[in-house]
Amino acid sequence: MGDSRNSQWDKHEDLPFLPTCGPLPVLPFRRNRKVIPCSHRHQSYEAGVKFESHHLAYCTNIHPAESWDETFHVLKTDVLAVRDRVASSKKFAIGLRLSAQAALELLEDDHLDQFESWLAQENCYVFTINGFPYGAFHGTRVKENVYKPDWTHMSRLVYTEQLFTIISRLCPAESGGSVSTLPGSFKEFGADENLIFANLYSCALTVETLAKETGKDLHLGLEPEPLGHFENTEETIAFFERFFAWCDIEELDSNPIKKHIGINYDTCHFALEFDDCHQSLKALTEAGLRISKIHLSNALSFDPQNPEALEAIRPFDEPTYLHQVILNSDPLTRFKDLPEFREATTATEGRIHFHVPLYSEPLSPLASTLDHAEAALTYLKEHPKTCPHLEIETYTWGVLPDQLQKPLTDQISAEYDWVLSR
């Protein structure tokens, strides 16, 4: 593969941070890549806060932090405050979010050693990392920029491999480690799918190497989202069918993909698509796709023909995150963001990509898709081997309308109470 394609990977406009780790080779499949050695120390492990047999954490992407120092401060303060509320003397799992900047800084000097020691000291462990947002995720316009760089860019690959170096070191052997990421790209970017496949395959080889070196089950979860490169059950299965076909064309073994790349199933996102939870999870697994992690999250629902409901959704229009709207017309009608939904419709239900609390239904005339999250937990009880990792992911506390605000520790603790009471 020539230098022109490699330069296309490396360039991206408006990136908030681009990690550098020495010269990047031209070939996409870096099979003999040097990997930072993993520690042979293993944390002692006992039953922690779990849903049934599933590891449970909340995602720390709710806390504003971009550097490693900022992230570590959040862990020592906000996260431990939640632990003290919900975990008592049990081992507490942390759903870590690391920006590209924080990931690179954590791999410098002895920071990872220090973090590993701190986790043991505080009776905490990390089994998953959210690697979807590459750069700033708070206090700025995120919107579609959360998809940048996408999987056509080498910088996304390097960042994700750094996250796997970190999770392979930190996660207990009993839990294994997962990293979640974007669904390849964003539809309006018109991404070159062959580049997505090439970079994902390269990542799968790296994860395979780390898994063999550590003896741990490591896996990447692509997270379908409205207007993502693939966004619902049907499109997800079709994407992986094309991925496997690409492997055949390139004469590459597809087993690293099947073992180490799967789906990060976000209950808010699949509910937005009006997909039935049990049918979706069944279809994905029957297609041979791995469910890497399940995000427990909840979307807004409203009656698009009710003037009071149309007025009630307006306070959820805020400038930070993308709030896609999907109407249950036939076929479904999609809007990129809440301000674009203006027209009259004959649809009977609309759903908005705005993560609202799991533990409390919105006030009438609004509703939520909470039944989808409940269905996912029911499915896990009936099919416990579907997925080992659960993560509470209500990241929008900071932009909720004023009437829904309360202290963050109270909010997150109530989320745990809701999950553990199912």
C-alpha positions as CSV (number, residue, x, y, z in Angstrom):
1,M,0.0,0.0,0.0
2,G,1.6,3.3,-1.1
3,D,2.6,6.4,0.8
4,S,-0.4,8.3,-0.6
5,R,-2.9,6.2,1.4
6,N,-0.8,6.3,4.5
7,S,-0.7,10.1,4.3
8,Q,-4.5,10.1,3.9
9,W,-4.7,8.2,7.2
10,D,-2.5,10.5,9.1
11,K,-4.1,13.8,8.1
12,H,-7.3,15.1,9.8
13,E,-8.6,18.6,10.2
14,D,-9.3,20.2,13.5
15,L,-8.1,17.3,15.7
16,P,-7.8,18.5,19.3
17,F,-4.9,16.2,20.0
18,L,-2.8,13.8,17.9
19,P,-0.7,11.3,19.9
20,T,2.7,10.6,18.5
21,C,4.6,7.4,19.1
22,G,7.4,7.5,16.7
23,P,7.2,6.9,12.9
24,L,4.2,5.0,11.7
25,P,4.9,2.3,9.1
26,V,3.2,2.3,5.7
27,L,1.6,-1.1,5.9
28,P,-1.7,-1.2,7.7
29,F,-1.1,-4.7,9.2
30,R,1.7,-4.2,11.7
31,R,2.0,-7.8,12.7
32,N,5.4,-7.5,14.4
33,R,4.6,-4.4,16.3
34,K,6.5,-3.9,19.5
35,V,4.1,-3.9,22.5
36,I,4.8,-2.3,25.9
37,P,5.3,-5.3,28.2
38,C,2.4,-6.0,30.5
39,S,3.0,-6.4,34.2
40,H,3.0,-10.0,35.6
41,R,1.4,-8.7,38.8
42,H,-2.2,-9.6,39.2
43,Q,-4.6,-7.9,41.5
44,S,-6.3,-10.0,44.1
45,Y,-10.0,-10.4,43.0
46,E,-13.2,-11.0,44.9
47,A,-16.8,-10.5,44.1
48,G,-17.6,-6.8,43.6
49,V,-20.6,-4.8,42.6
50,K,-22.2,-6.9,39.9
51,F,-25.4,-7.5,38.1
52,E,-25.8,-11.3,38.5
53,S,-22.4,-12.5,37.2
54,H,-21.8,-9.5,35.0
55,H,-19.2,-6.9,35.8
56,L,-20.8,-3.5,36.3
57,A,-19.4,0.0,36.3
58,Y,-20.4,3.5,35.4
59,C,-18.6,5.4,32.7
60,T,-16.4,8.2,33.9
61,N,-17.1,10.2,30.7
62,I,-19.5,12.2,32.7
63,H,-16.6,13.9,34.5
64,P,-14.8,16.7,32.6
65,A,-11.2,15.6,32.2
66,E,-8.8,15.6,29.2
67,S,-5.3,15.2,30.6
68,W,-4.2,12.3,32.8
69,D,-3.7,14.5,35.8
70,E,-7.3,15.8,35.4
71,T,-8.6,12.2,35.0
72,F,-6.7,10.9,38.0
73,H,-8.0,13.8,40.1
74,V,-11.6,12.9,39.1
75,L,-10.9,9.2,40.0
76,K,-9.6,10.2,43.4
77,T,-12.5,12.5,44.2
78,D,-15.7,12.0,42.3
79,V,-15.4,8.3,41.5
80,L,-14.4,7.4,45.0
81,A,-17.3,9.3,46.4
82,V,-19.6,7.1,44.3
83,R,-17.7,4.0,45.4
84,D,-18.2,5.0,49.0
85,R,-21.9,5.3,48.4
86,V,-22.6,2.1,46.4
87,A,-19.8,-0.4,47.0
88,S,-19.3,-0.4,50.8
89,S,-16.5,-3.0,51.3
90,K,-16.9,-4.6,47.9
91,K,-14.4,-4.3,45.1
92,F,-15.5,-1.4,42.9
93,A,-15.2,-1.5,39.1
94,I,-14.3,1.7,37.2
95,G,-15.5,2.3,33.7
96,L,-12.6,4.4,32.6
97,R,-12.8,7.1,29.9
98,L,-9.4,8.3,28.6
99,S,-8.9,10.9,25.9
100,A,-6.1,10.5,23.4
101,Q,-4.1,13.0,25.5
102,A,-4.7,11.2,28.8
103,A,-3.9,7.7,27.3
104,L,-0.6,8.9,26.0
105,E,0.3,10.6,29.3
106,L,-0.7,7.5,31.3
107,L,1.8,5.4,29.3
108,E,4.6,7.9,30.0
109,D,7.1,7.4,32.9
110,D,5.8,5.3,35.7
111,H,2.2,6.7,35.6
112,L,0.7,3.3,34.8
113,D,2.6,1.6,37.7
114,Q,1.3,4.3,40.0
115,F,-2.3,3.9,38.8
116,E,-2.1,0.2,39.2
117,S,-0.9,0.5,42.7
118,W,-3.7,3.1,43.5
119,L,-6.3,0.7,42.2
120,A,-5.1,-2.0,44.5
121,Q,-4.9,0.3,47.4
122,E,-8.5,1.6,46.9
123,N,-10.0,-1.9,46.2
124,C,-10.9,-0.9,42.6
125,Y,-10.4,-2.5,39.2
126,V,-10.8,-1.5,35.6
127,F,-12.4,-3.9,33.1
128,T,-13.5,-1.4,30.4
129,I,-12.4,1.8,28.7
130,N,-14.6,4.1,26.7
131,G,-12.5,5.0,23.6
132,F,-15.3,6.6,21.5
133,P,-14.5,10.3,22.2
134,Y,-11.0,11.0,21.1
135,G,-10.7,14.6,22.3
136,A,-12.6,17.1,24.4
137,F,-16.0,15.8,25.6
138,H,-17.2,18.6,27.8
139,G,-17.5,22.4,27.7
140,T,-17.2,22.7,23.9
141,R,-19.2,21.9,20.8
142,V,-18.8,18.1,20.5
143,K,-21.7,17.2,18.1
144,E,-20.4,15.2,15.1
145,N,-16.8,16.0,16.1
146,V,-17.1,13.0,18.5
147,Y,-16.6,10.9,15.4
148,K,-13.3,12.5,14.6
149,P,-10.9,11.0,13.8
150,D,-12.8,8.1,12.5
151,W,-11.5,4.6,11.6
152,T,-10.2,5.8,8.3
153,H,-7.4,7.6,10.1
154,M,-4.3,6.1,11.6
155,S,-4.6,8.4,14.6
156,R,-7.8,6.5,15.7
157,L,-5.9,3.2,15.4
158,V,-2.9,4.3,17.4
159,Y,-5.2,5.8,20.1
160,T,-7.2,2.5,20.4
161,E,-4.1,0.4,20.5
162,Q,-2.8,2.5,23.4
163,L,-6.1,1.9,25.2
164,F,-5.6,-1.8,24.8
165,T,-2.1,-1.6,26.1
166,I,-3.5,0.0,29.2
167,I,-6.5,-2.3,29.6
168,S,-4.4,-5.4,29.1
169,R,-2.3,-4.3,32.0
170,L,-5.1,-3.2,34.3
171,C,-8.0,-5.6,33.9
172,P,-8.1,-8.8,36.1
173,A,-7.8,-12.0,34.2
174,E,-11.3,-13.0,35.6
175,S,-13.0,-10.1,33.9
176,G,-11.0,-9.6,30.8
177,G,-10.9,-6.2,29.2
178,S,-13.0,-4.3,26.7
179,V,-12.7,-1.0,24.8
180,S,-15.6,0.7,23.1
181,T,-15.3,2.8,20.0
182,L,-17.4,4.5,17.3
183,P,-19.1,2.5,14.6
184,G,-16.4,3.1,12.0
185,S,-17.4,6.6,11.0
186,F,-20.4,9.0,10.6
187,K,-22.7,8.6,7.6
188,E,-22.3,12.1,6.3
189,F,-18.5,11.8,6.2
190,G,-18.8,9.3,3.3
191,A,-15.9,7.2,4.7
192,D,-13.9,4.8,2.6
193,E,-15.0,1.5,4.2
194,N,-11.9,-0.3,2.9
195,L,-9.8,2.0,5.1
196,I,-12.1,1.3,8.1
197,F,-11.6,-2.5,7.5
198,A,-7.8,-2.2,7.2
199,N,-7.4,-0.2,10.4
200,L,-9.9,-2.4,12.3
201,Y,-8.1,-5.5,11.1
202,S,-4.7,-4.1,12.2
203,C,-6.2,-3.3,15.6
204,A,-7.6,-6.9,15.9
205,L,-4.1,-8.3,15.3
206,T,-2.7,-6.1,18.0
207,V,-5.4,-7.1,20.5
208,E,-4.8,-10.7,19.6
209,T,-1.1,-10.3,20.4
210,L,-1.9,-8.7,23.7
211,A,-4.4,-11.3,24.6
212,K,-1.9,-14.1,24.0
213,E,0.8,-12.3,26.0
214,T,-1.4,-11.7,29.0
215,G,-3.7,-14.7,28.9
216,K,-6.7,-12.2,29.1
217,D,-9.8,-12.0,27.0
218,L,-9.6,-8.6,25.3
219,H,-12.1,-7.2,22.8
220,L,-13.1,-4.1,21.0
221,G,-16.8,-3.1,20.8
222,L,-18.0,-1.0,17.9
223,E,-20.9,1.1,19.1
224,P,-23.8,1.6,16.6
225,E,-25.4,5.0,17.0
226,P,-28.1,6.9,15.0
227,L,-26.5,8.2,11.7
228,G,-23.3,6.4,12.4
229,H,-21.6,4.4,9.6
230,F,-23.9,1.6,10.8
231,E,-26.6,2.3,13.3
232,N,-29.1,-0.5,13.8
233,T,-29.3,-4.3,14.0
234,E,-29.7,-4.8,10.2
235,E,-26.9,-2.4,9.3
236,T,-24.6,-3.8,11.9
237,I,-24.9,-7.4,10.6
238,A,-24.4,-6.1,7.0
239,F,-21.3,-4.2,8.0
240,F,-19.7,-7.3,9.5
241,E,-20.7,-9.4,6.5
242,R,-18.8,-6.9,4.3
243,F,-15.9,-7.0,6.7
244,F,-15.7,-10.7,6.5
245,A,-16.0,-10.6,2.7
246,W,-13.1,-8.1,2.6
247,C,-11.0,-10.5,4.6
248,D,-11.7,-13.2,2.0
249,I,-10.8,-10.8,-0.9
250,E,-7.6,-9.8,0.9
251,E,-6.9,-13.5,1.8
252,L,-6.8,-12.7,5.5
253,D,-7.9,-14.8,8.4
254,S,-11.2,-13.5,9.8
255,N,-10.8,-15.2,13.2
256,P,-9.0,-12.3,14.9
257,I,-12.1,-10.2,14.1
258,K,-14.6,-12.8,15.3
259,K,-12.7,-13.2,18.6
260,H,-11.6,-9.7,19.3
261,I,-14.0,-7.3,17.6
262,G,-17.7,-7.1,18.4
263,I,-20.6,-4.8,19.3
264,N,-20.9,-2.3,22.1
265,Y,-24.7,-2.5,22.5
266,D,-26.0,0.8,23.8
267,T,-29.6,0.4,24.9
268,C,-30.4,4.0,24.2
269,H,-29.1,3.8,20.7
270,F,-30.9,0.6,19.7
271,A,-34.1,1.9,21.3
272,L,-33.8,5.0,19.2
273,E,-33.9,2.8,16.1
274,F,-37.1,1.1,17.3
275,D,-35.3,-2.2,17.3
276,D,-36.7,-4.8,19.7
277,C,-34.0,-5.6,22.3
278,H,-34.4,-9.4,22.5
279,Q,-34.7,-9.8,18.8
280,S,-31.7,-7.6,18.2
281,L,-29.4,-9.3,20.7
282,K,-30.5,-12.7,19.3
283,A,-29.9,-11.7,15.7
284,L,-26.5,-10.2,16.4
285,T,-25.3,-13.3,18.3
286,E,-26.8,-15.7,15.7
287,A,-24.9,-13.8,13.1
288,G,-21.7,-14.8,15.0
289,L,-21.0,-11.4,16.3
290,R,-19.6,-10.9,19.8
291,I,-21.4,-8.6,22.3
292,S,-18.4,-6.9,23.8
293,K,-20.2,-4.7,26.3
294,I,-23.7,-3.4,27.0
295,H,-24.3,0.3,27.8
296,L,-27.2,0.8,30.0
297,S,-28.8,4.1,28.9
298,N,-32.1,5.6,28.3
299,A,-33.5,7.9,25.6
300,L,-36.3,10.5,25.5
301,S,-39.6,9.5,23.9
302,F,-42.4,11.9,22.9
303,D,-45.6,12.1,20.9
304,P,-44.8,14.3,17.8
305,Q,-48.4,15.2,17.4
306,N,-48.8,16.6,20.9
307,P,-48.2,20.3,21.0
308,E,-47.3,20.1,24.7
309,A,-44.8,17.4,24.1
310,L,-43.2,19.5,21.3
311,E,-42.8,22.3,23.7
312,A,-41.5,20.0,26.4
313,I,-38.6,18.7,24.3
314,R,-37.2,22.2,23.6
315,P,-35.2,22.5,26.8
316,F,-33.2,19.4,25.7
317,D,-31.9,21.3,22.7
318,E,-28.4,22.2,23.9
319,P,-25.2,23.1,22.0
320,T,-22.7,20.4,23.2
321,Y,-23.9,17.0,22.0
322,L,-25.7,15.6,19.0
323,H,-29.3,14.8,19.7
324,Q,-30.6,12.8,16.8
325,V,-34.3,12.5,16.4
326,I,-36.0,9.4,14.9
327,L,-39.7,9.1,14.1
328,N,-41.6,5.8,13.8
329,S,-42.9,6.6,10.3
330,D,-42.6,3.9,7.6
331,P,-39.8,4.1,6.8
332,L,-38.2,5.7,9.9
333,T,-37.6,9.5,9.5
334,R,-34.3,10.7,10.9
335,F,-33.0,14.2,11.8
336,K,-29.4,14.9,12.5
337,D,-30.1,17.1,15.5
338,L,-33.0,18.3,17.6
339,P,-33.2,21.8,16.0
340,E,-33.7,20.2,12.6
341,F,-37.0,18.6,13.7
342,R,-39.6,21.2,12.8
343,E,-42.0,19.7,10.4
344,A,-45.5,18.3,11.0
345,T,-45.7,14.6,10.9
346,T,-48.1,11.7,11.0
347,A,-45.7,9.6,13.1
348,T,-47.1,8.5,16.5
349,E,-43.8,8.4,18.4
350,G,-40.5,10.2,18.3
351,R,-37.3,9.4,20.1
352,I,-34.4,11.7,20.9
353,H,-30.7,10.8,21.5
354,F,-30.5,12.4,24.9
355,H,-29.4,10.1,27.7
356,V,-31.8,10.6,30.5
357,P,-31.7,9.0,34.0
358,L,-32.4,5.3,34.3
359,Y,-34.1,5.6,37.7
360,S,-36.7,8.2,36.9
361,E,-39.2,8.6,34.1
362,P,-39.5,12.1,32.6
363,L,-42.5,14.1,33.6
364,S,-45.6,14.0,31.3
365,P,-46.0,14.6,28.4
366,L,-42.5,13.1,27.8
367,A,-41.6,9.5,28.3
368,S,-38.5,7.3,27.8
369,T,-37.2,4.1,26.3
370,L,-36.5,2.6,29.7
371,D,-38.2,-0.7,28.7
372,H,-35.3,-1.3,26.3
373,A,-32.7,-1.2,29.1
374,E,-34.9,-3.4,31.3
375,A,-35.3,-5.9,28.4
376,A,-31.5,-6.0,28.1
377,L,-31.1,-7.0,31.7
378,T,-33.9,-9.6,31.4
379,Y,-32.1,-11.0,28.3
380,L,-28.9,-11.3,30.3
381,K,-30.6,-13.2,33.0
382,E,-32.0,-15.6,30.5
383,H,-28.7,-15.7,28.4
384,P,-25.9,-14.9,30.9
385,K,-23.1,-15.8,28.5
386,T,-24.2,-13.1,26.0
387,C,-21.9,-10.4,27.4
388,P,-19.7,-10.1,30.6
389,H,-19.5,-6.3,30.7
390,L,-22.1,-3.8,31.7
391,E,-21.6,0.0,31.9
392,I,-24.0,2.7,33.0
393,E,-23.6,5.5,30.6
394,T,-25.7,8.5,31.3
395,Y,-23.1,11.1,30.3
396,T,-25.4,14.1,29.9
397,W,-25.9,15.1,33.6
398,G,-24.1,18.4,33.0
399,V,-26.5,19.5,30.2
400,L,-29.8,18.2,31.6
401,P,-32.6,20.8,32.0
402,D,-32.4,22.5,35.5
403,Q,-35.4,20.7,36.8
404,L,-33.7,17.4,36.4
405,Q,-30.4,18.4,38.1
406,K,-29.3,17.2,41.5
407,P,-25.8,16.4,43.0
408,L,-23.9,14.1,40.7
409,T,-23.0,11.5,43.3
410,D,-26.7,11.2,44.1
411,Q,-27.6,10.8,40.4
412,I,-25.0,8.1,39.8
413,S,-25.8,6.2,43.0
414,A,-29.5,6.2,42.0
415,E,-28.5,4.7,38.6
416,Y,-26.7,1.8,40.4
417,D,-29.7,1.3,42.7
418,W,-31.9,1.0,39.7
419,V,-29.7,-1.6,37.9
420,L,-29.1,-3.7,41.0
421,S,-32.8,-3.8,41.9
422,R,-33.8,-5.4,38.6
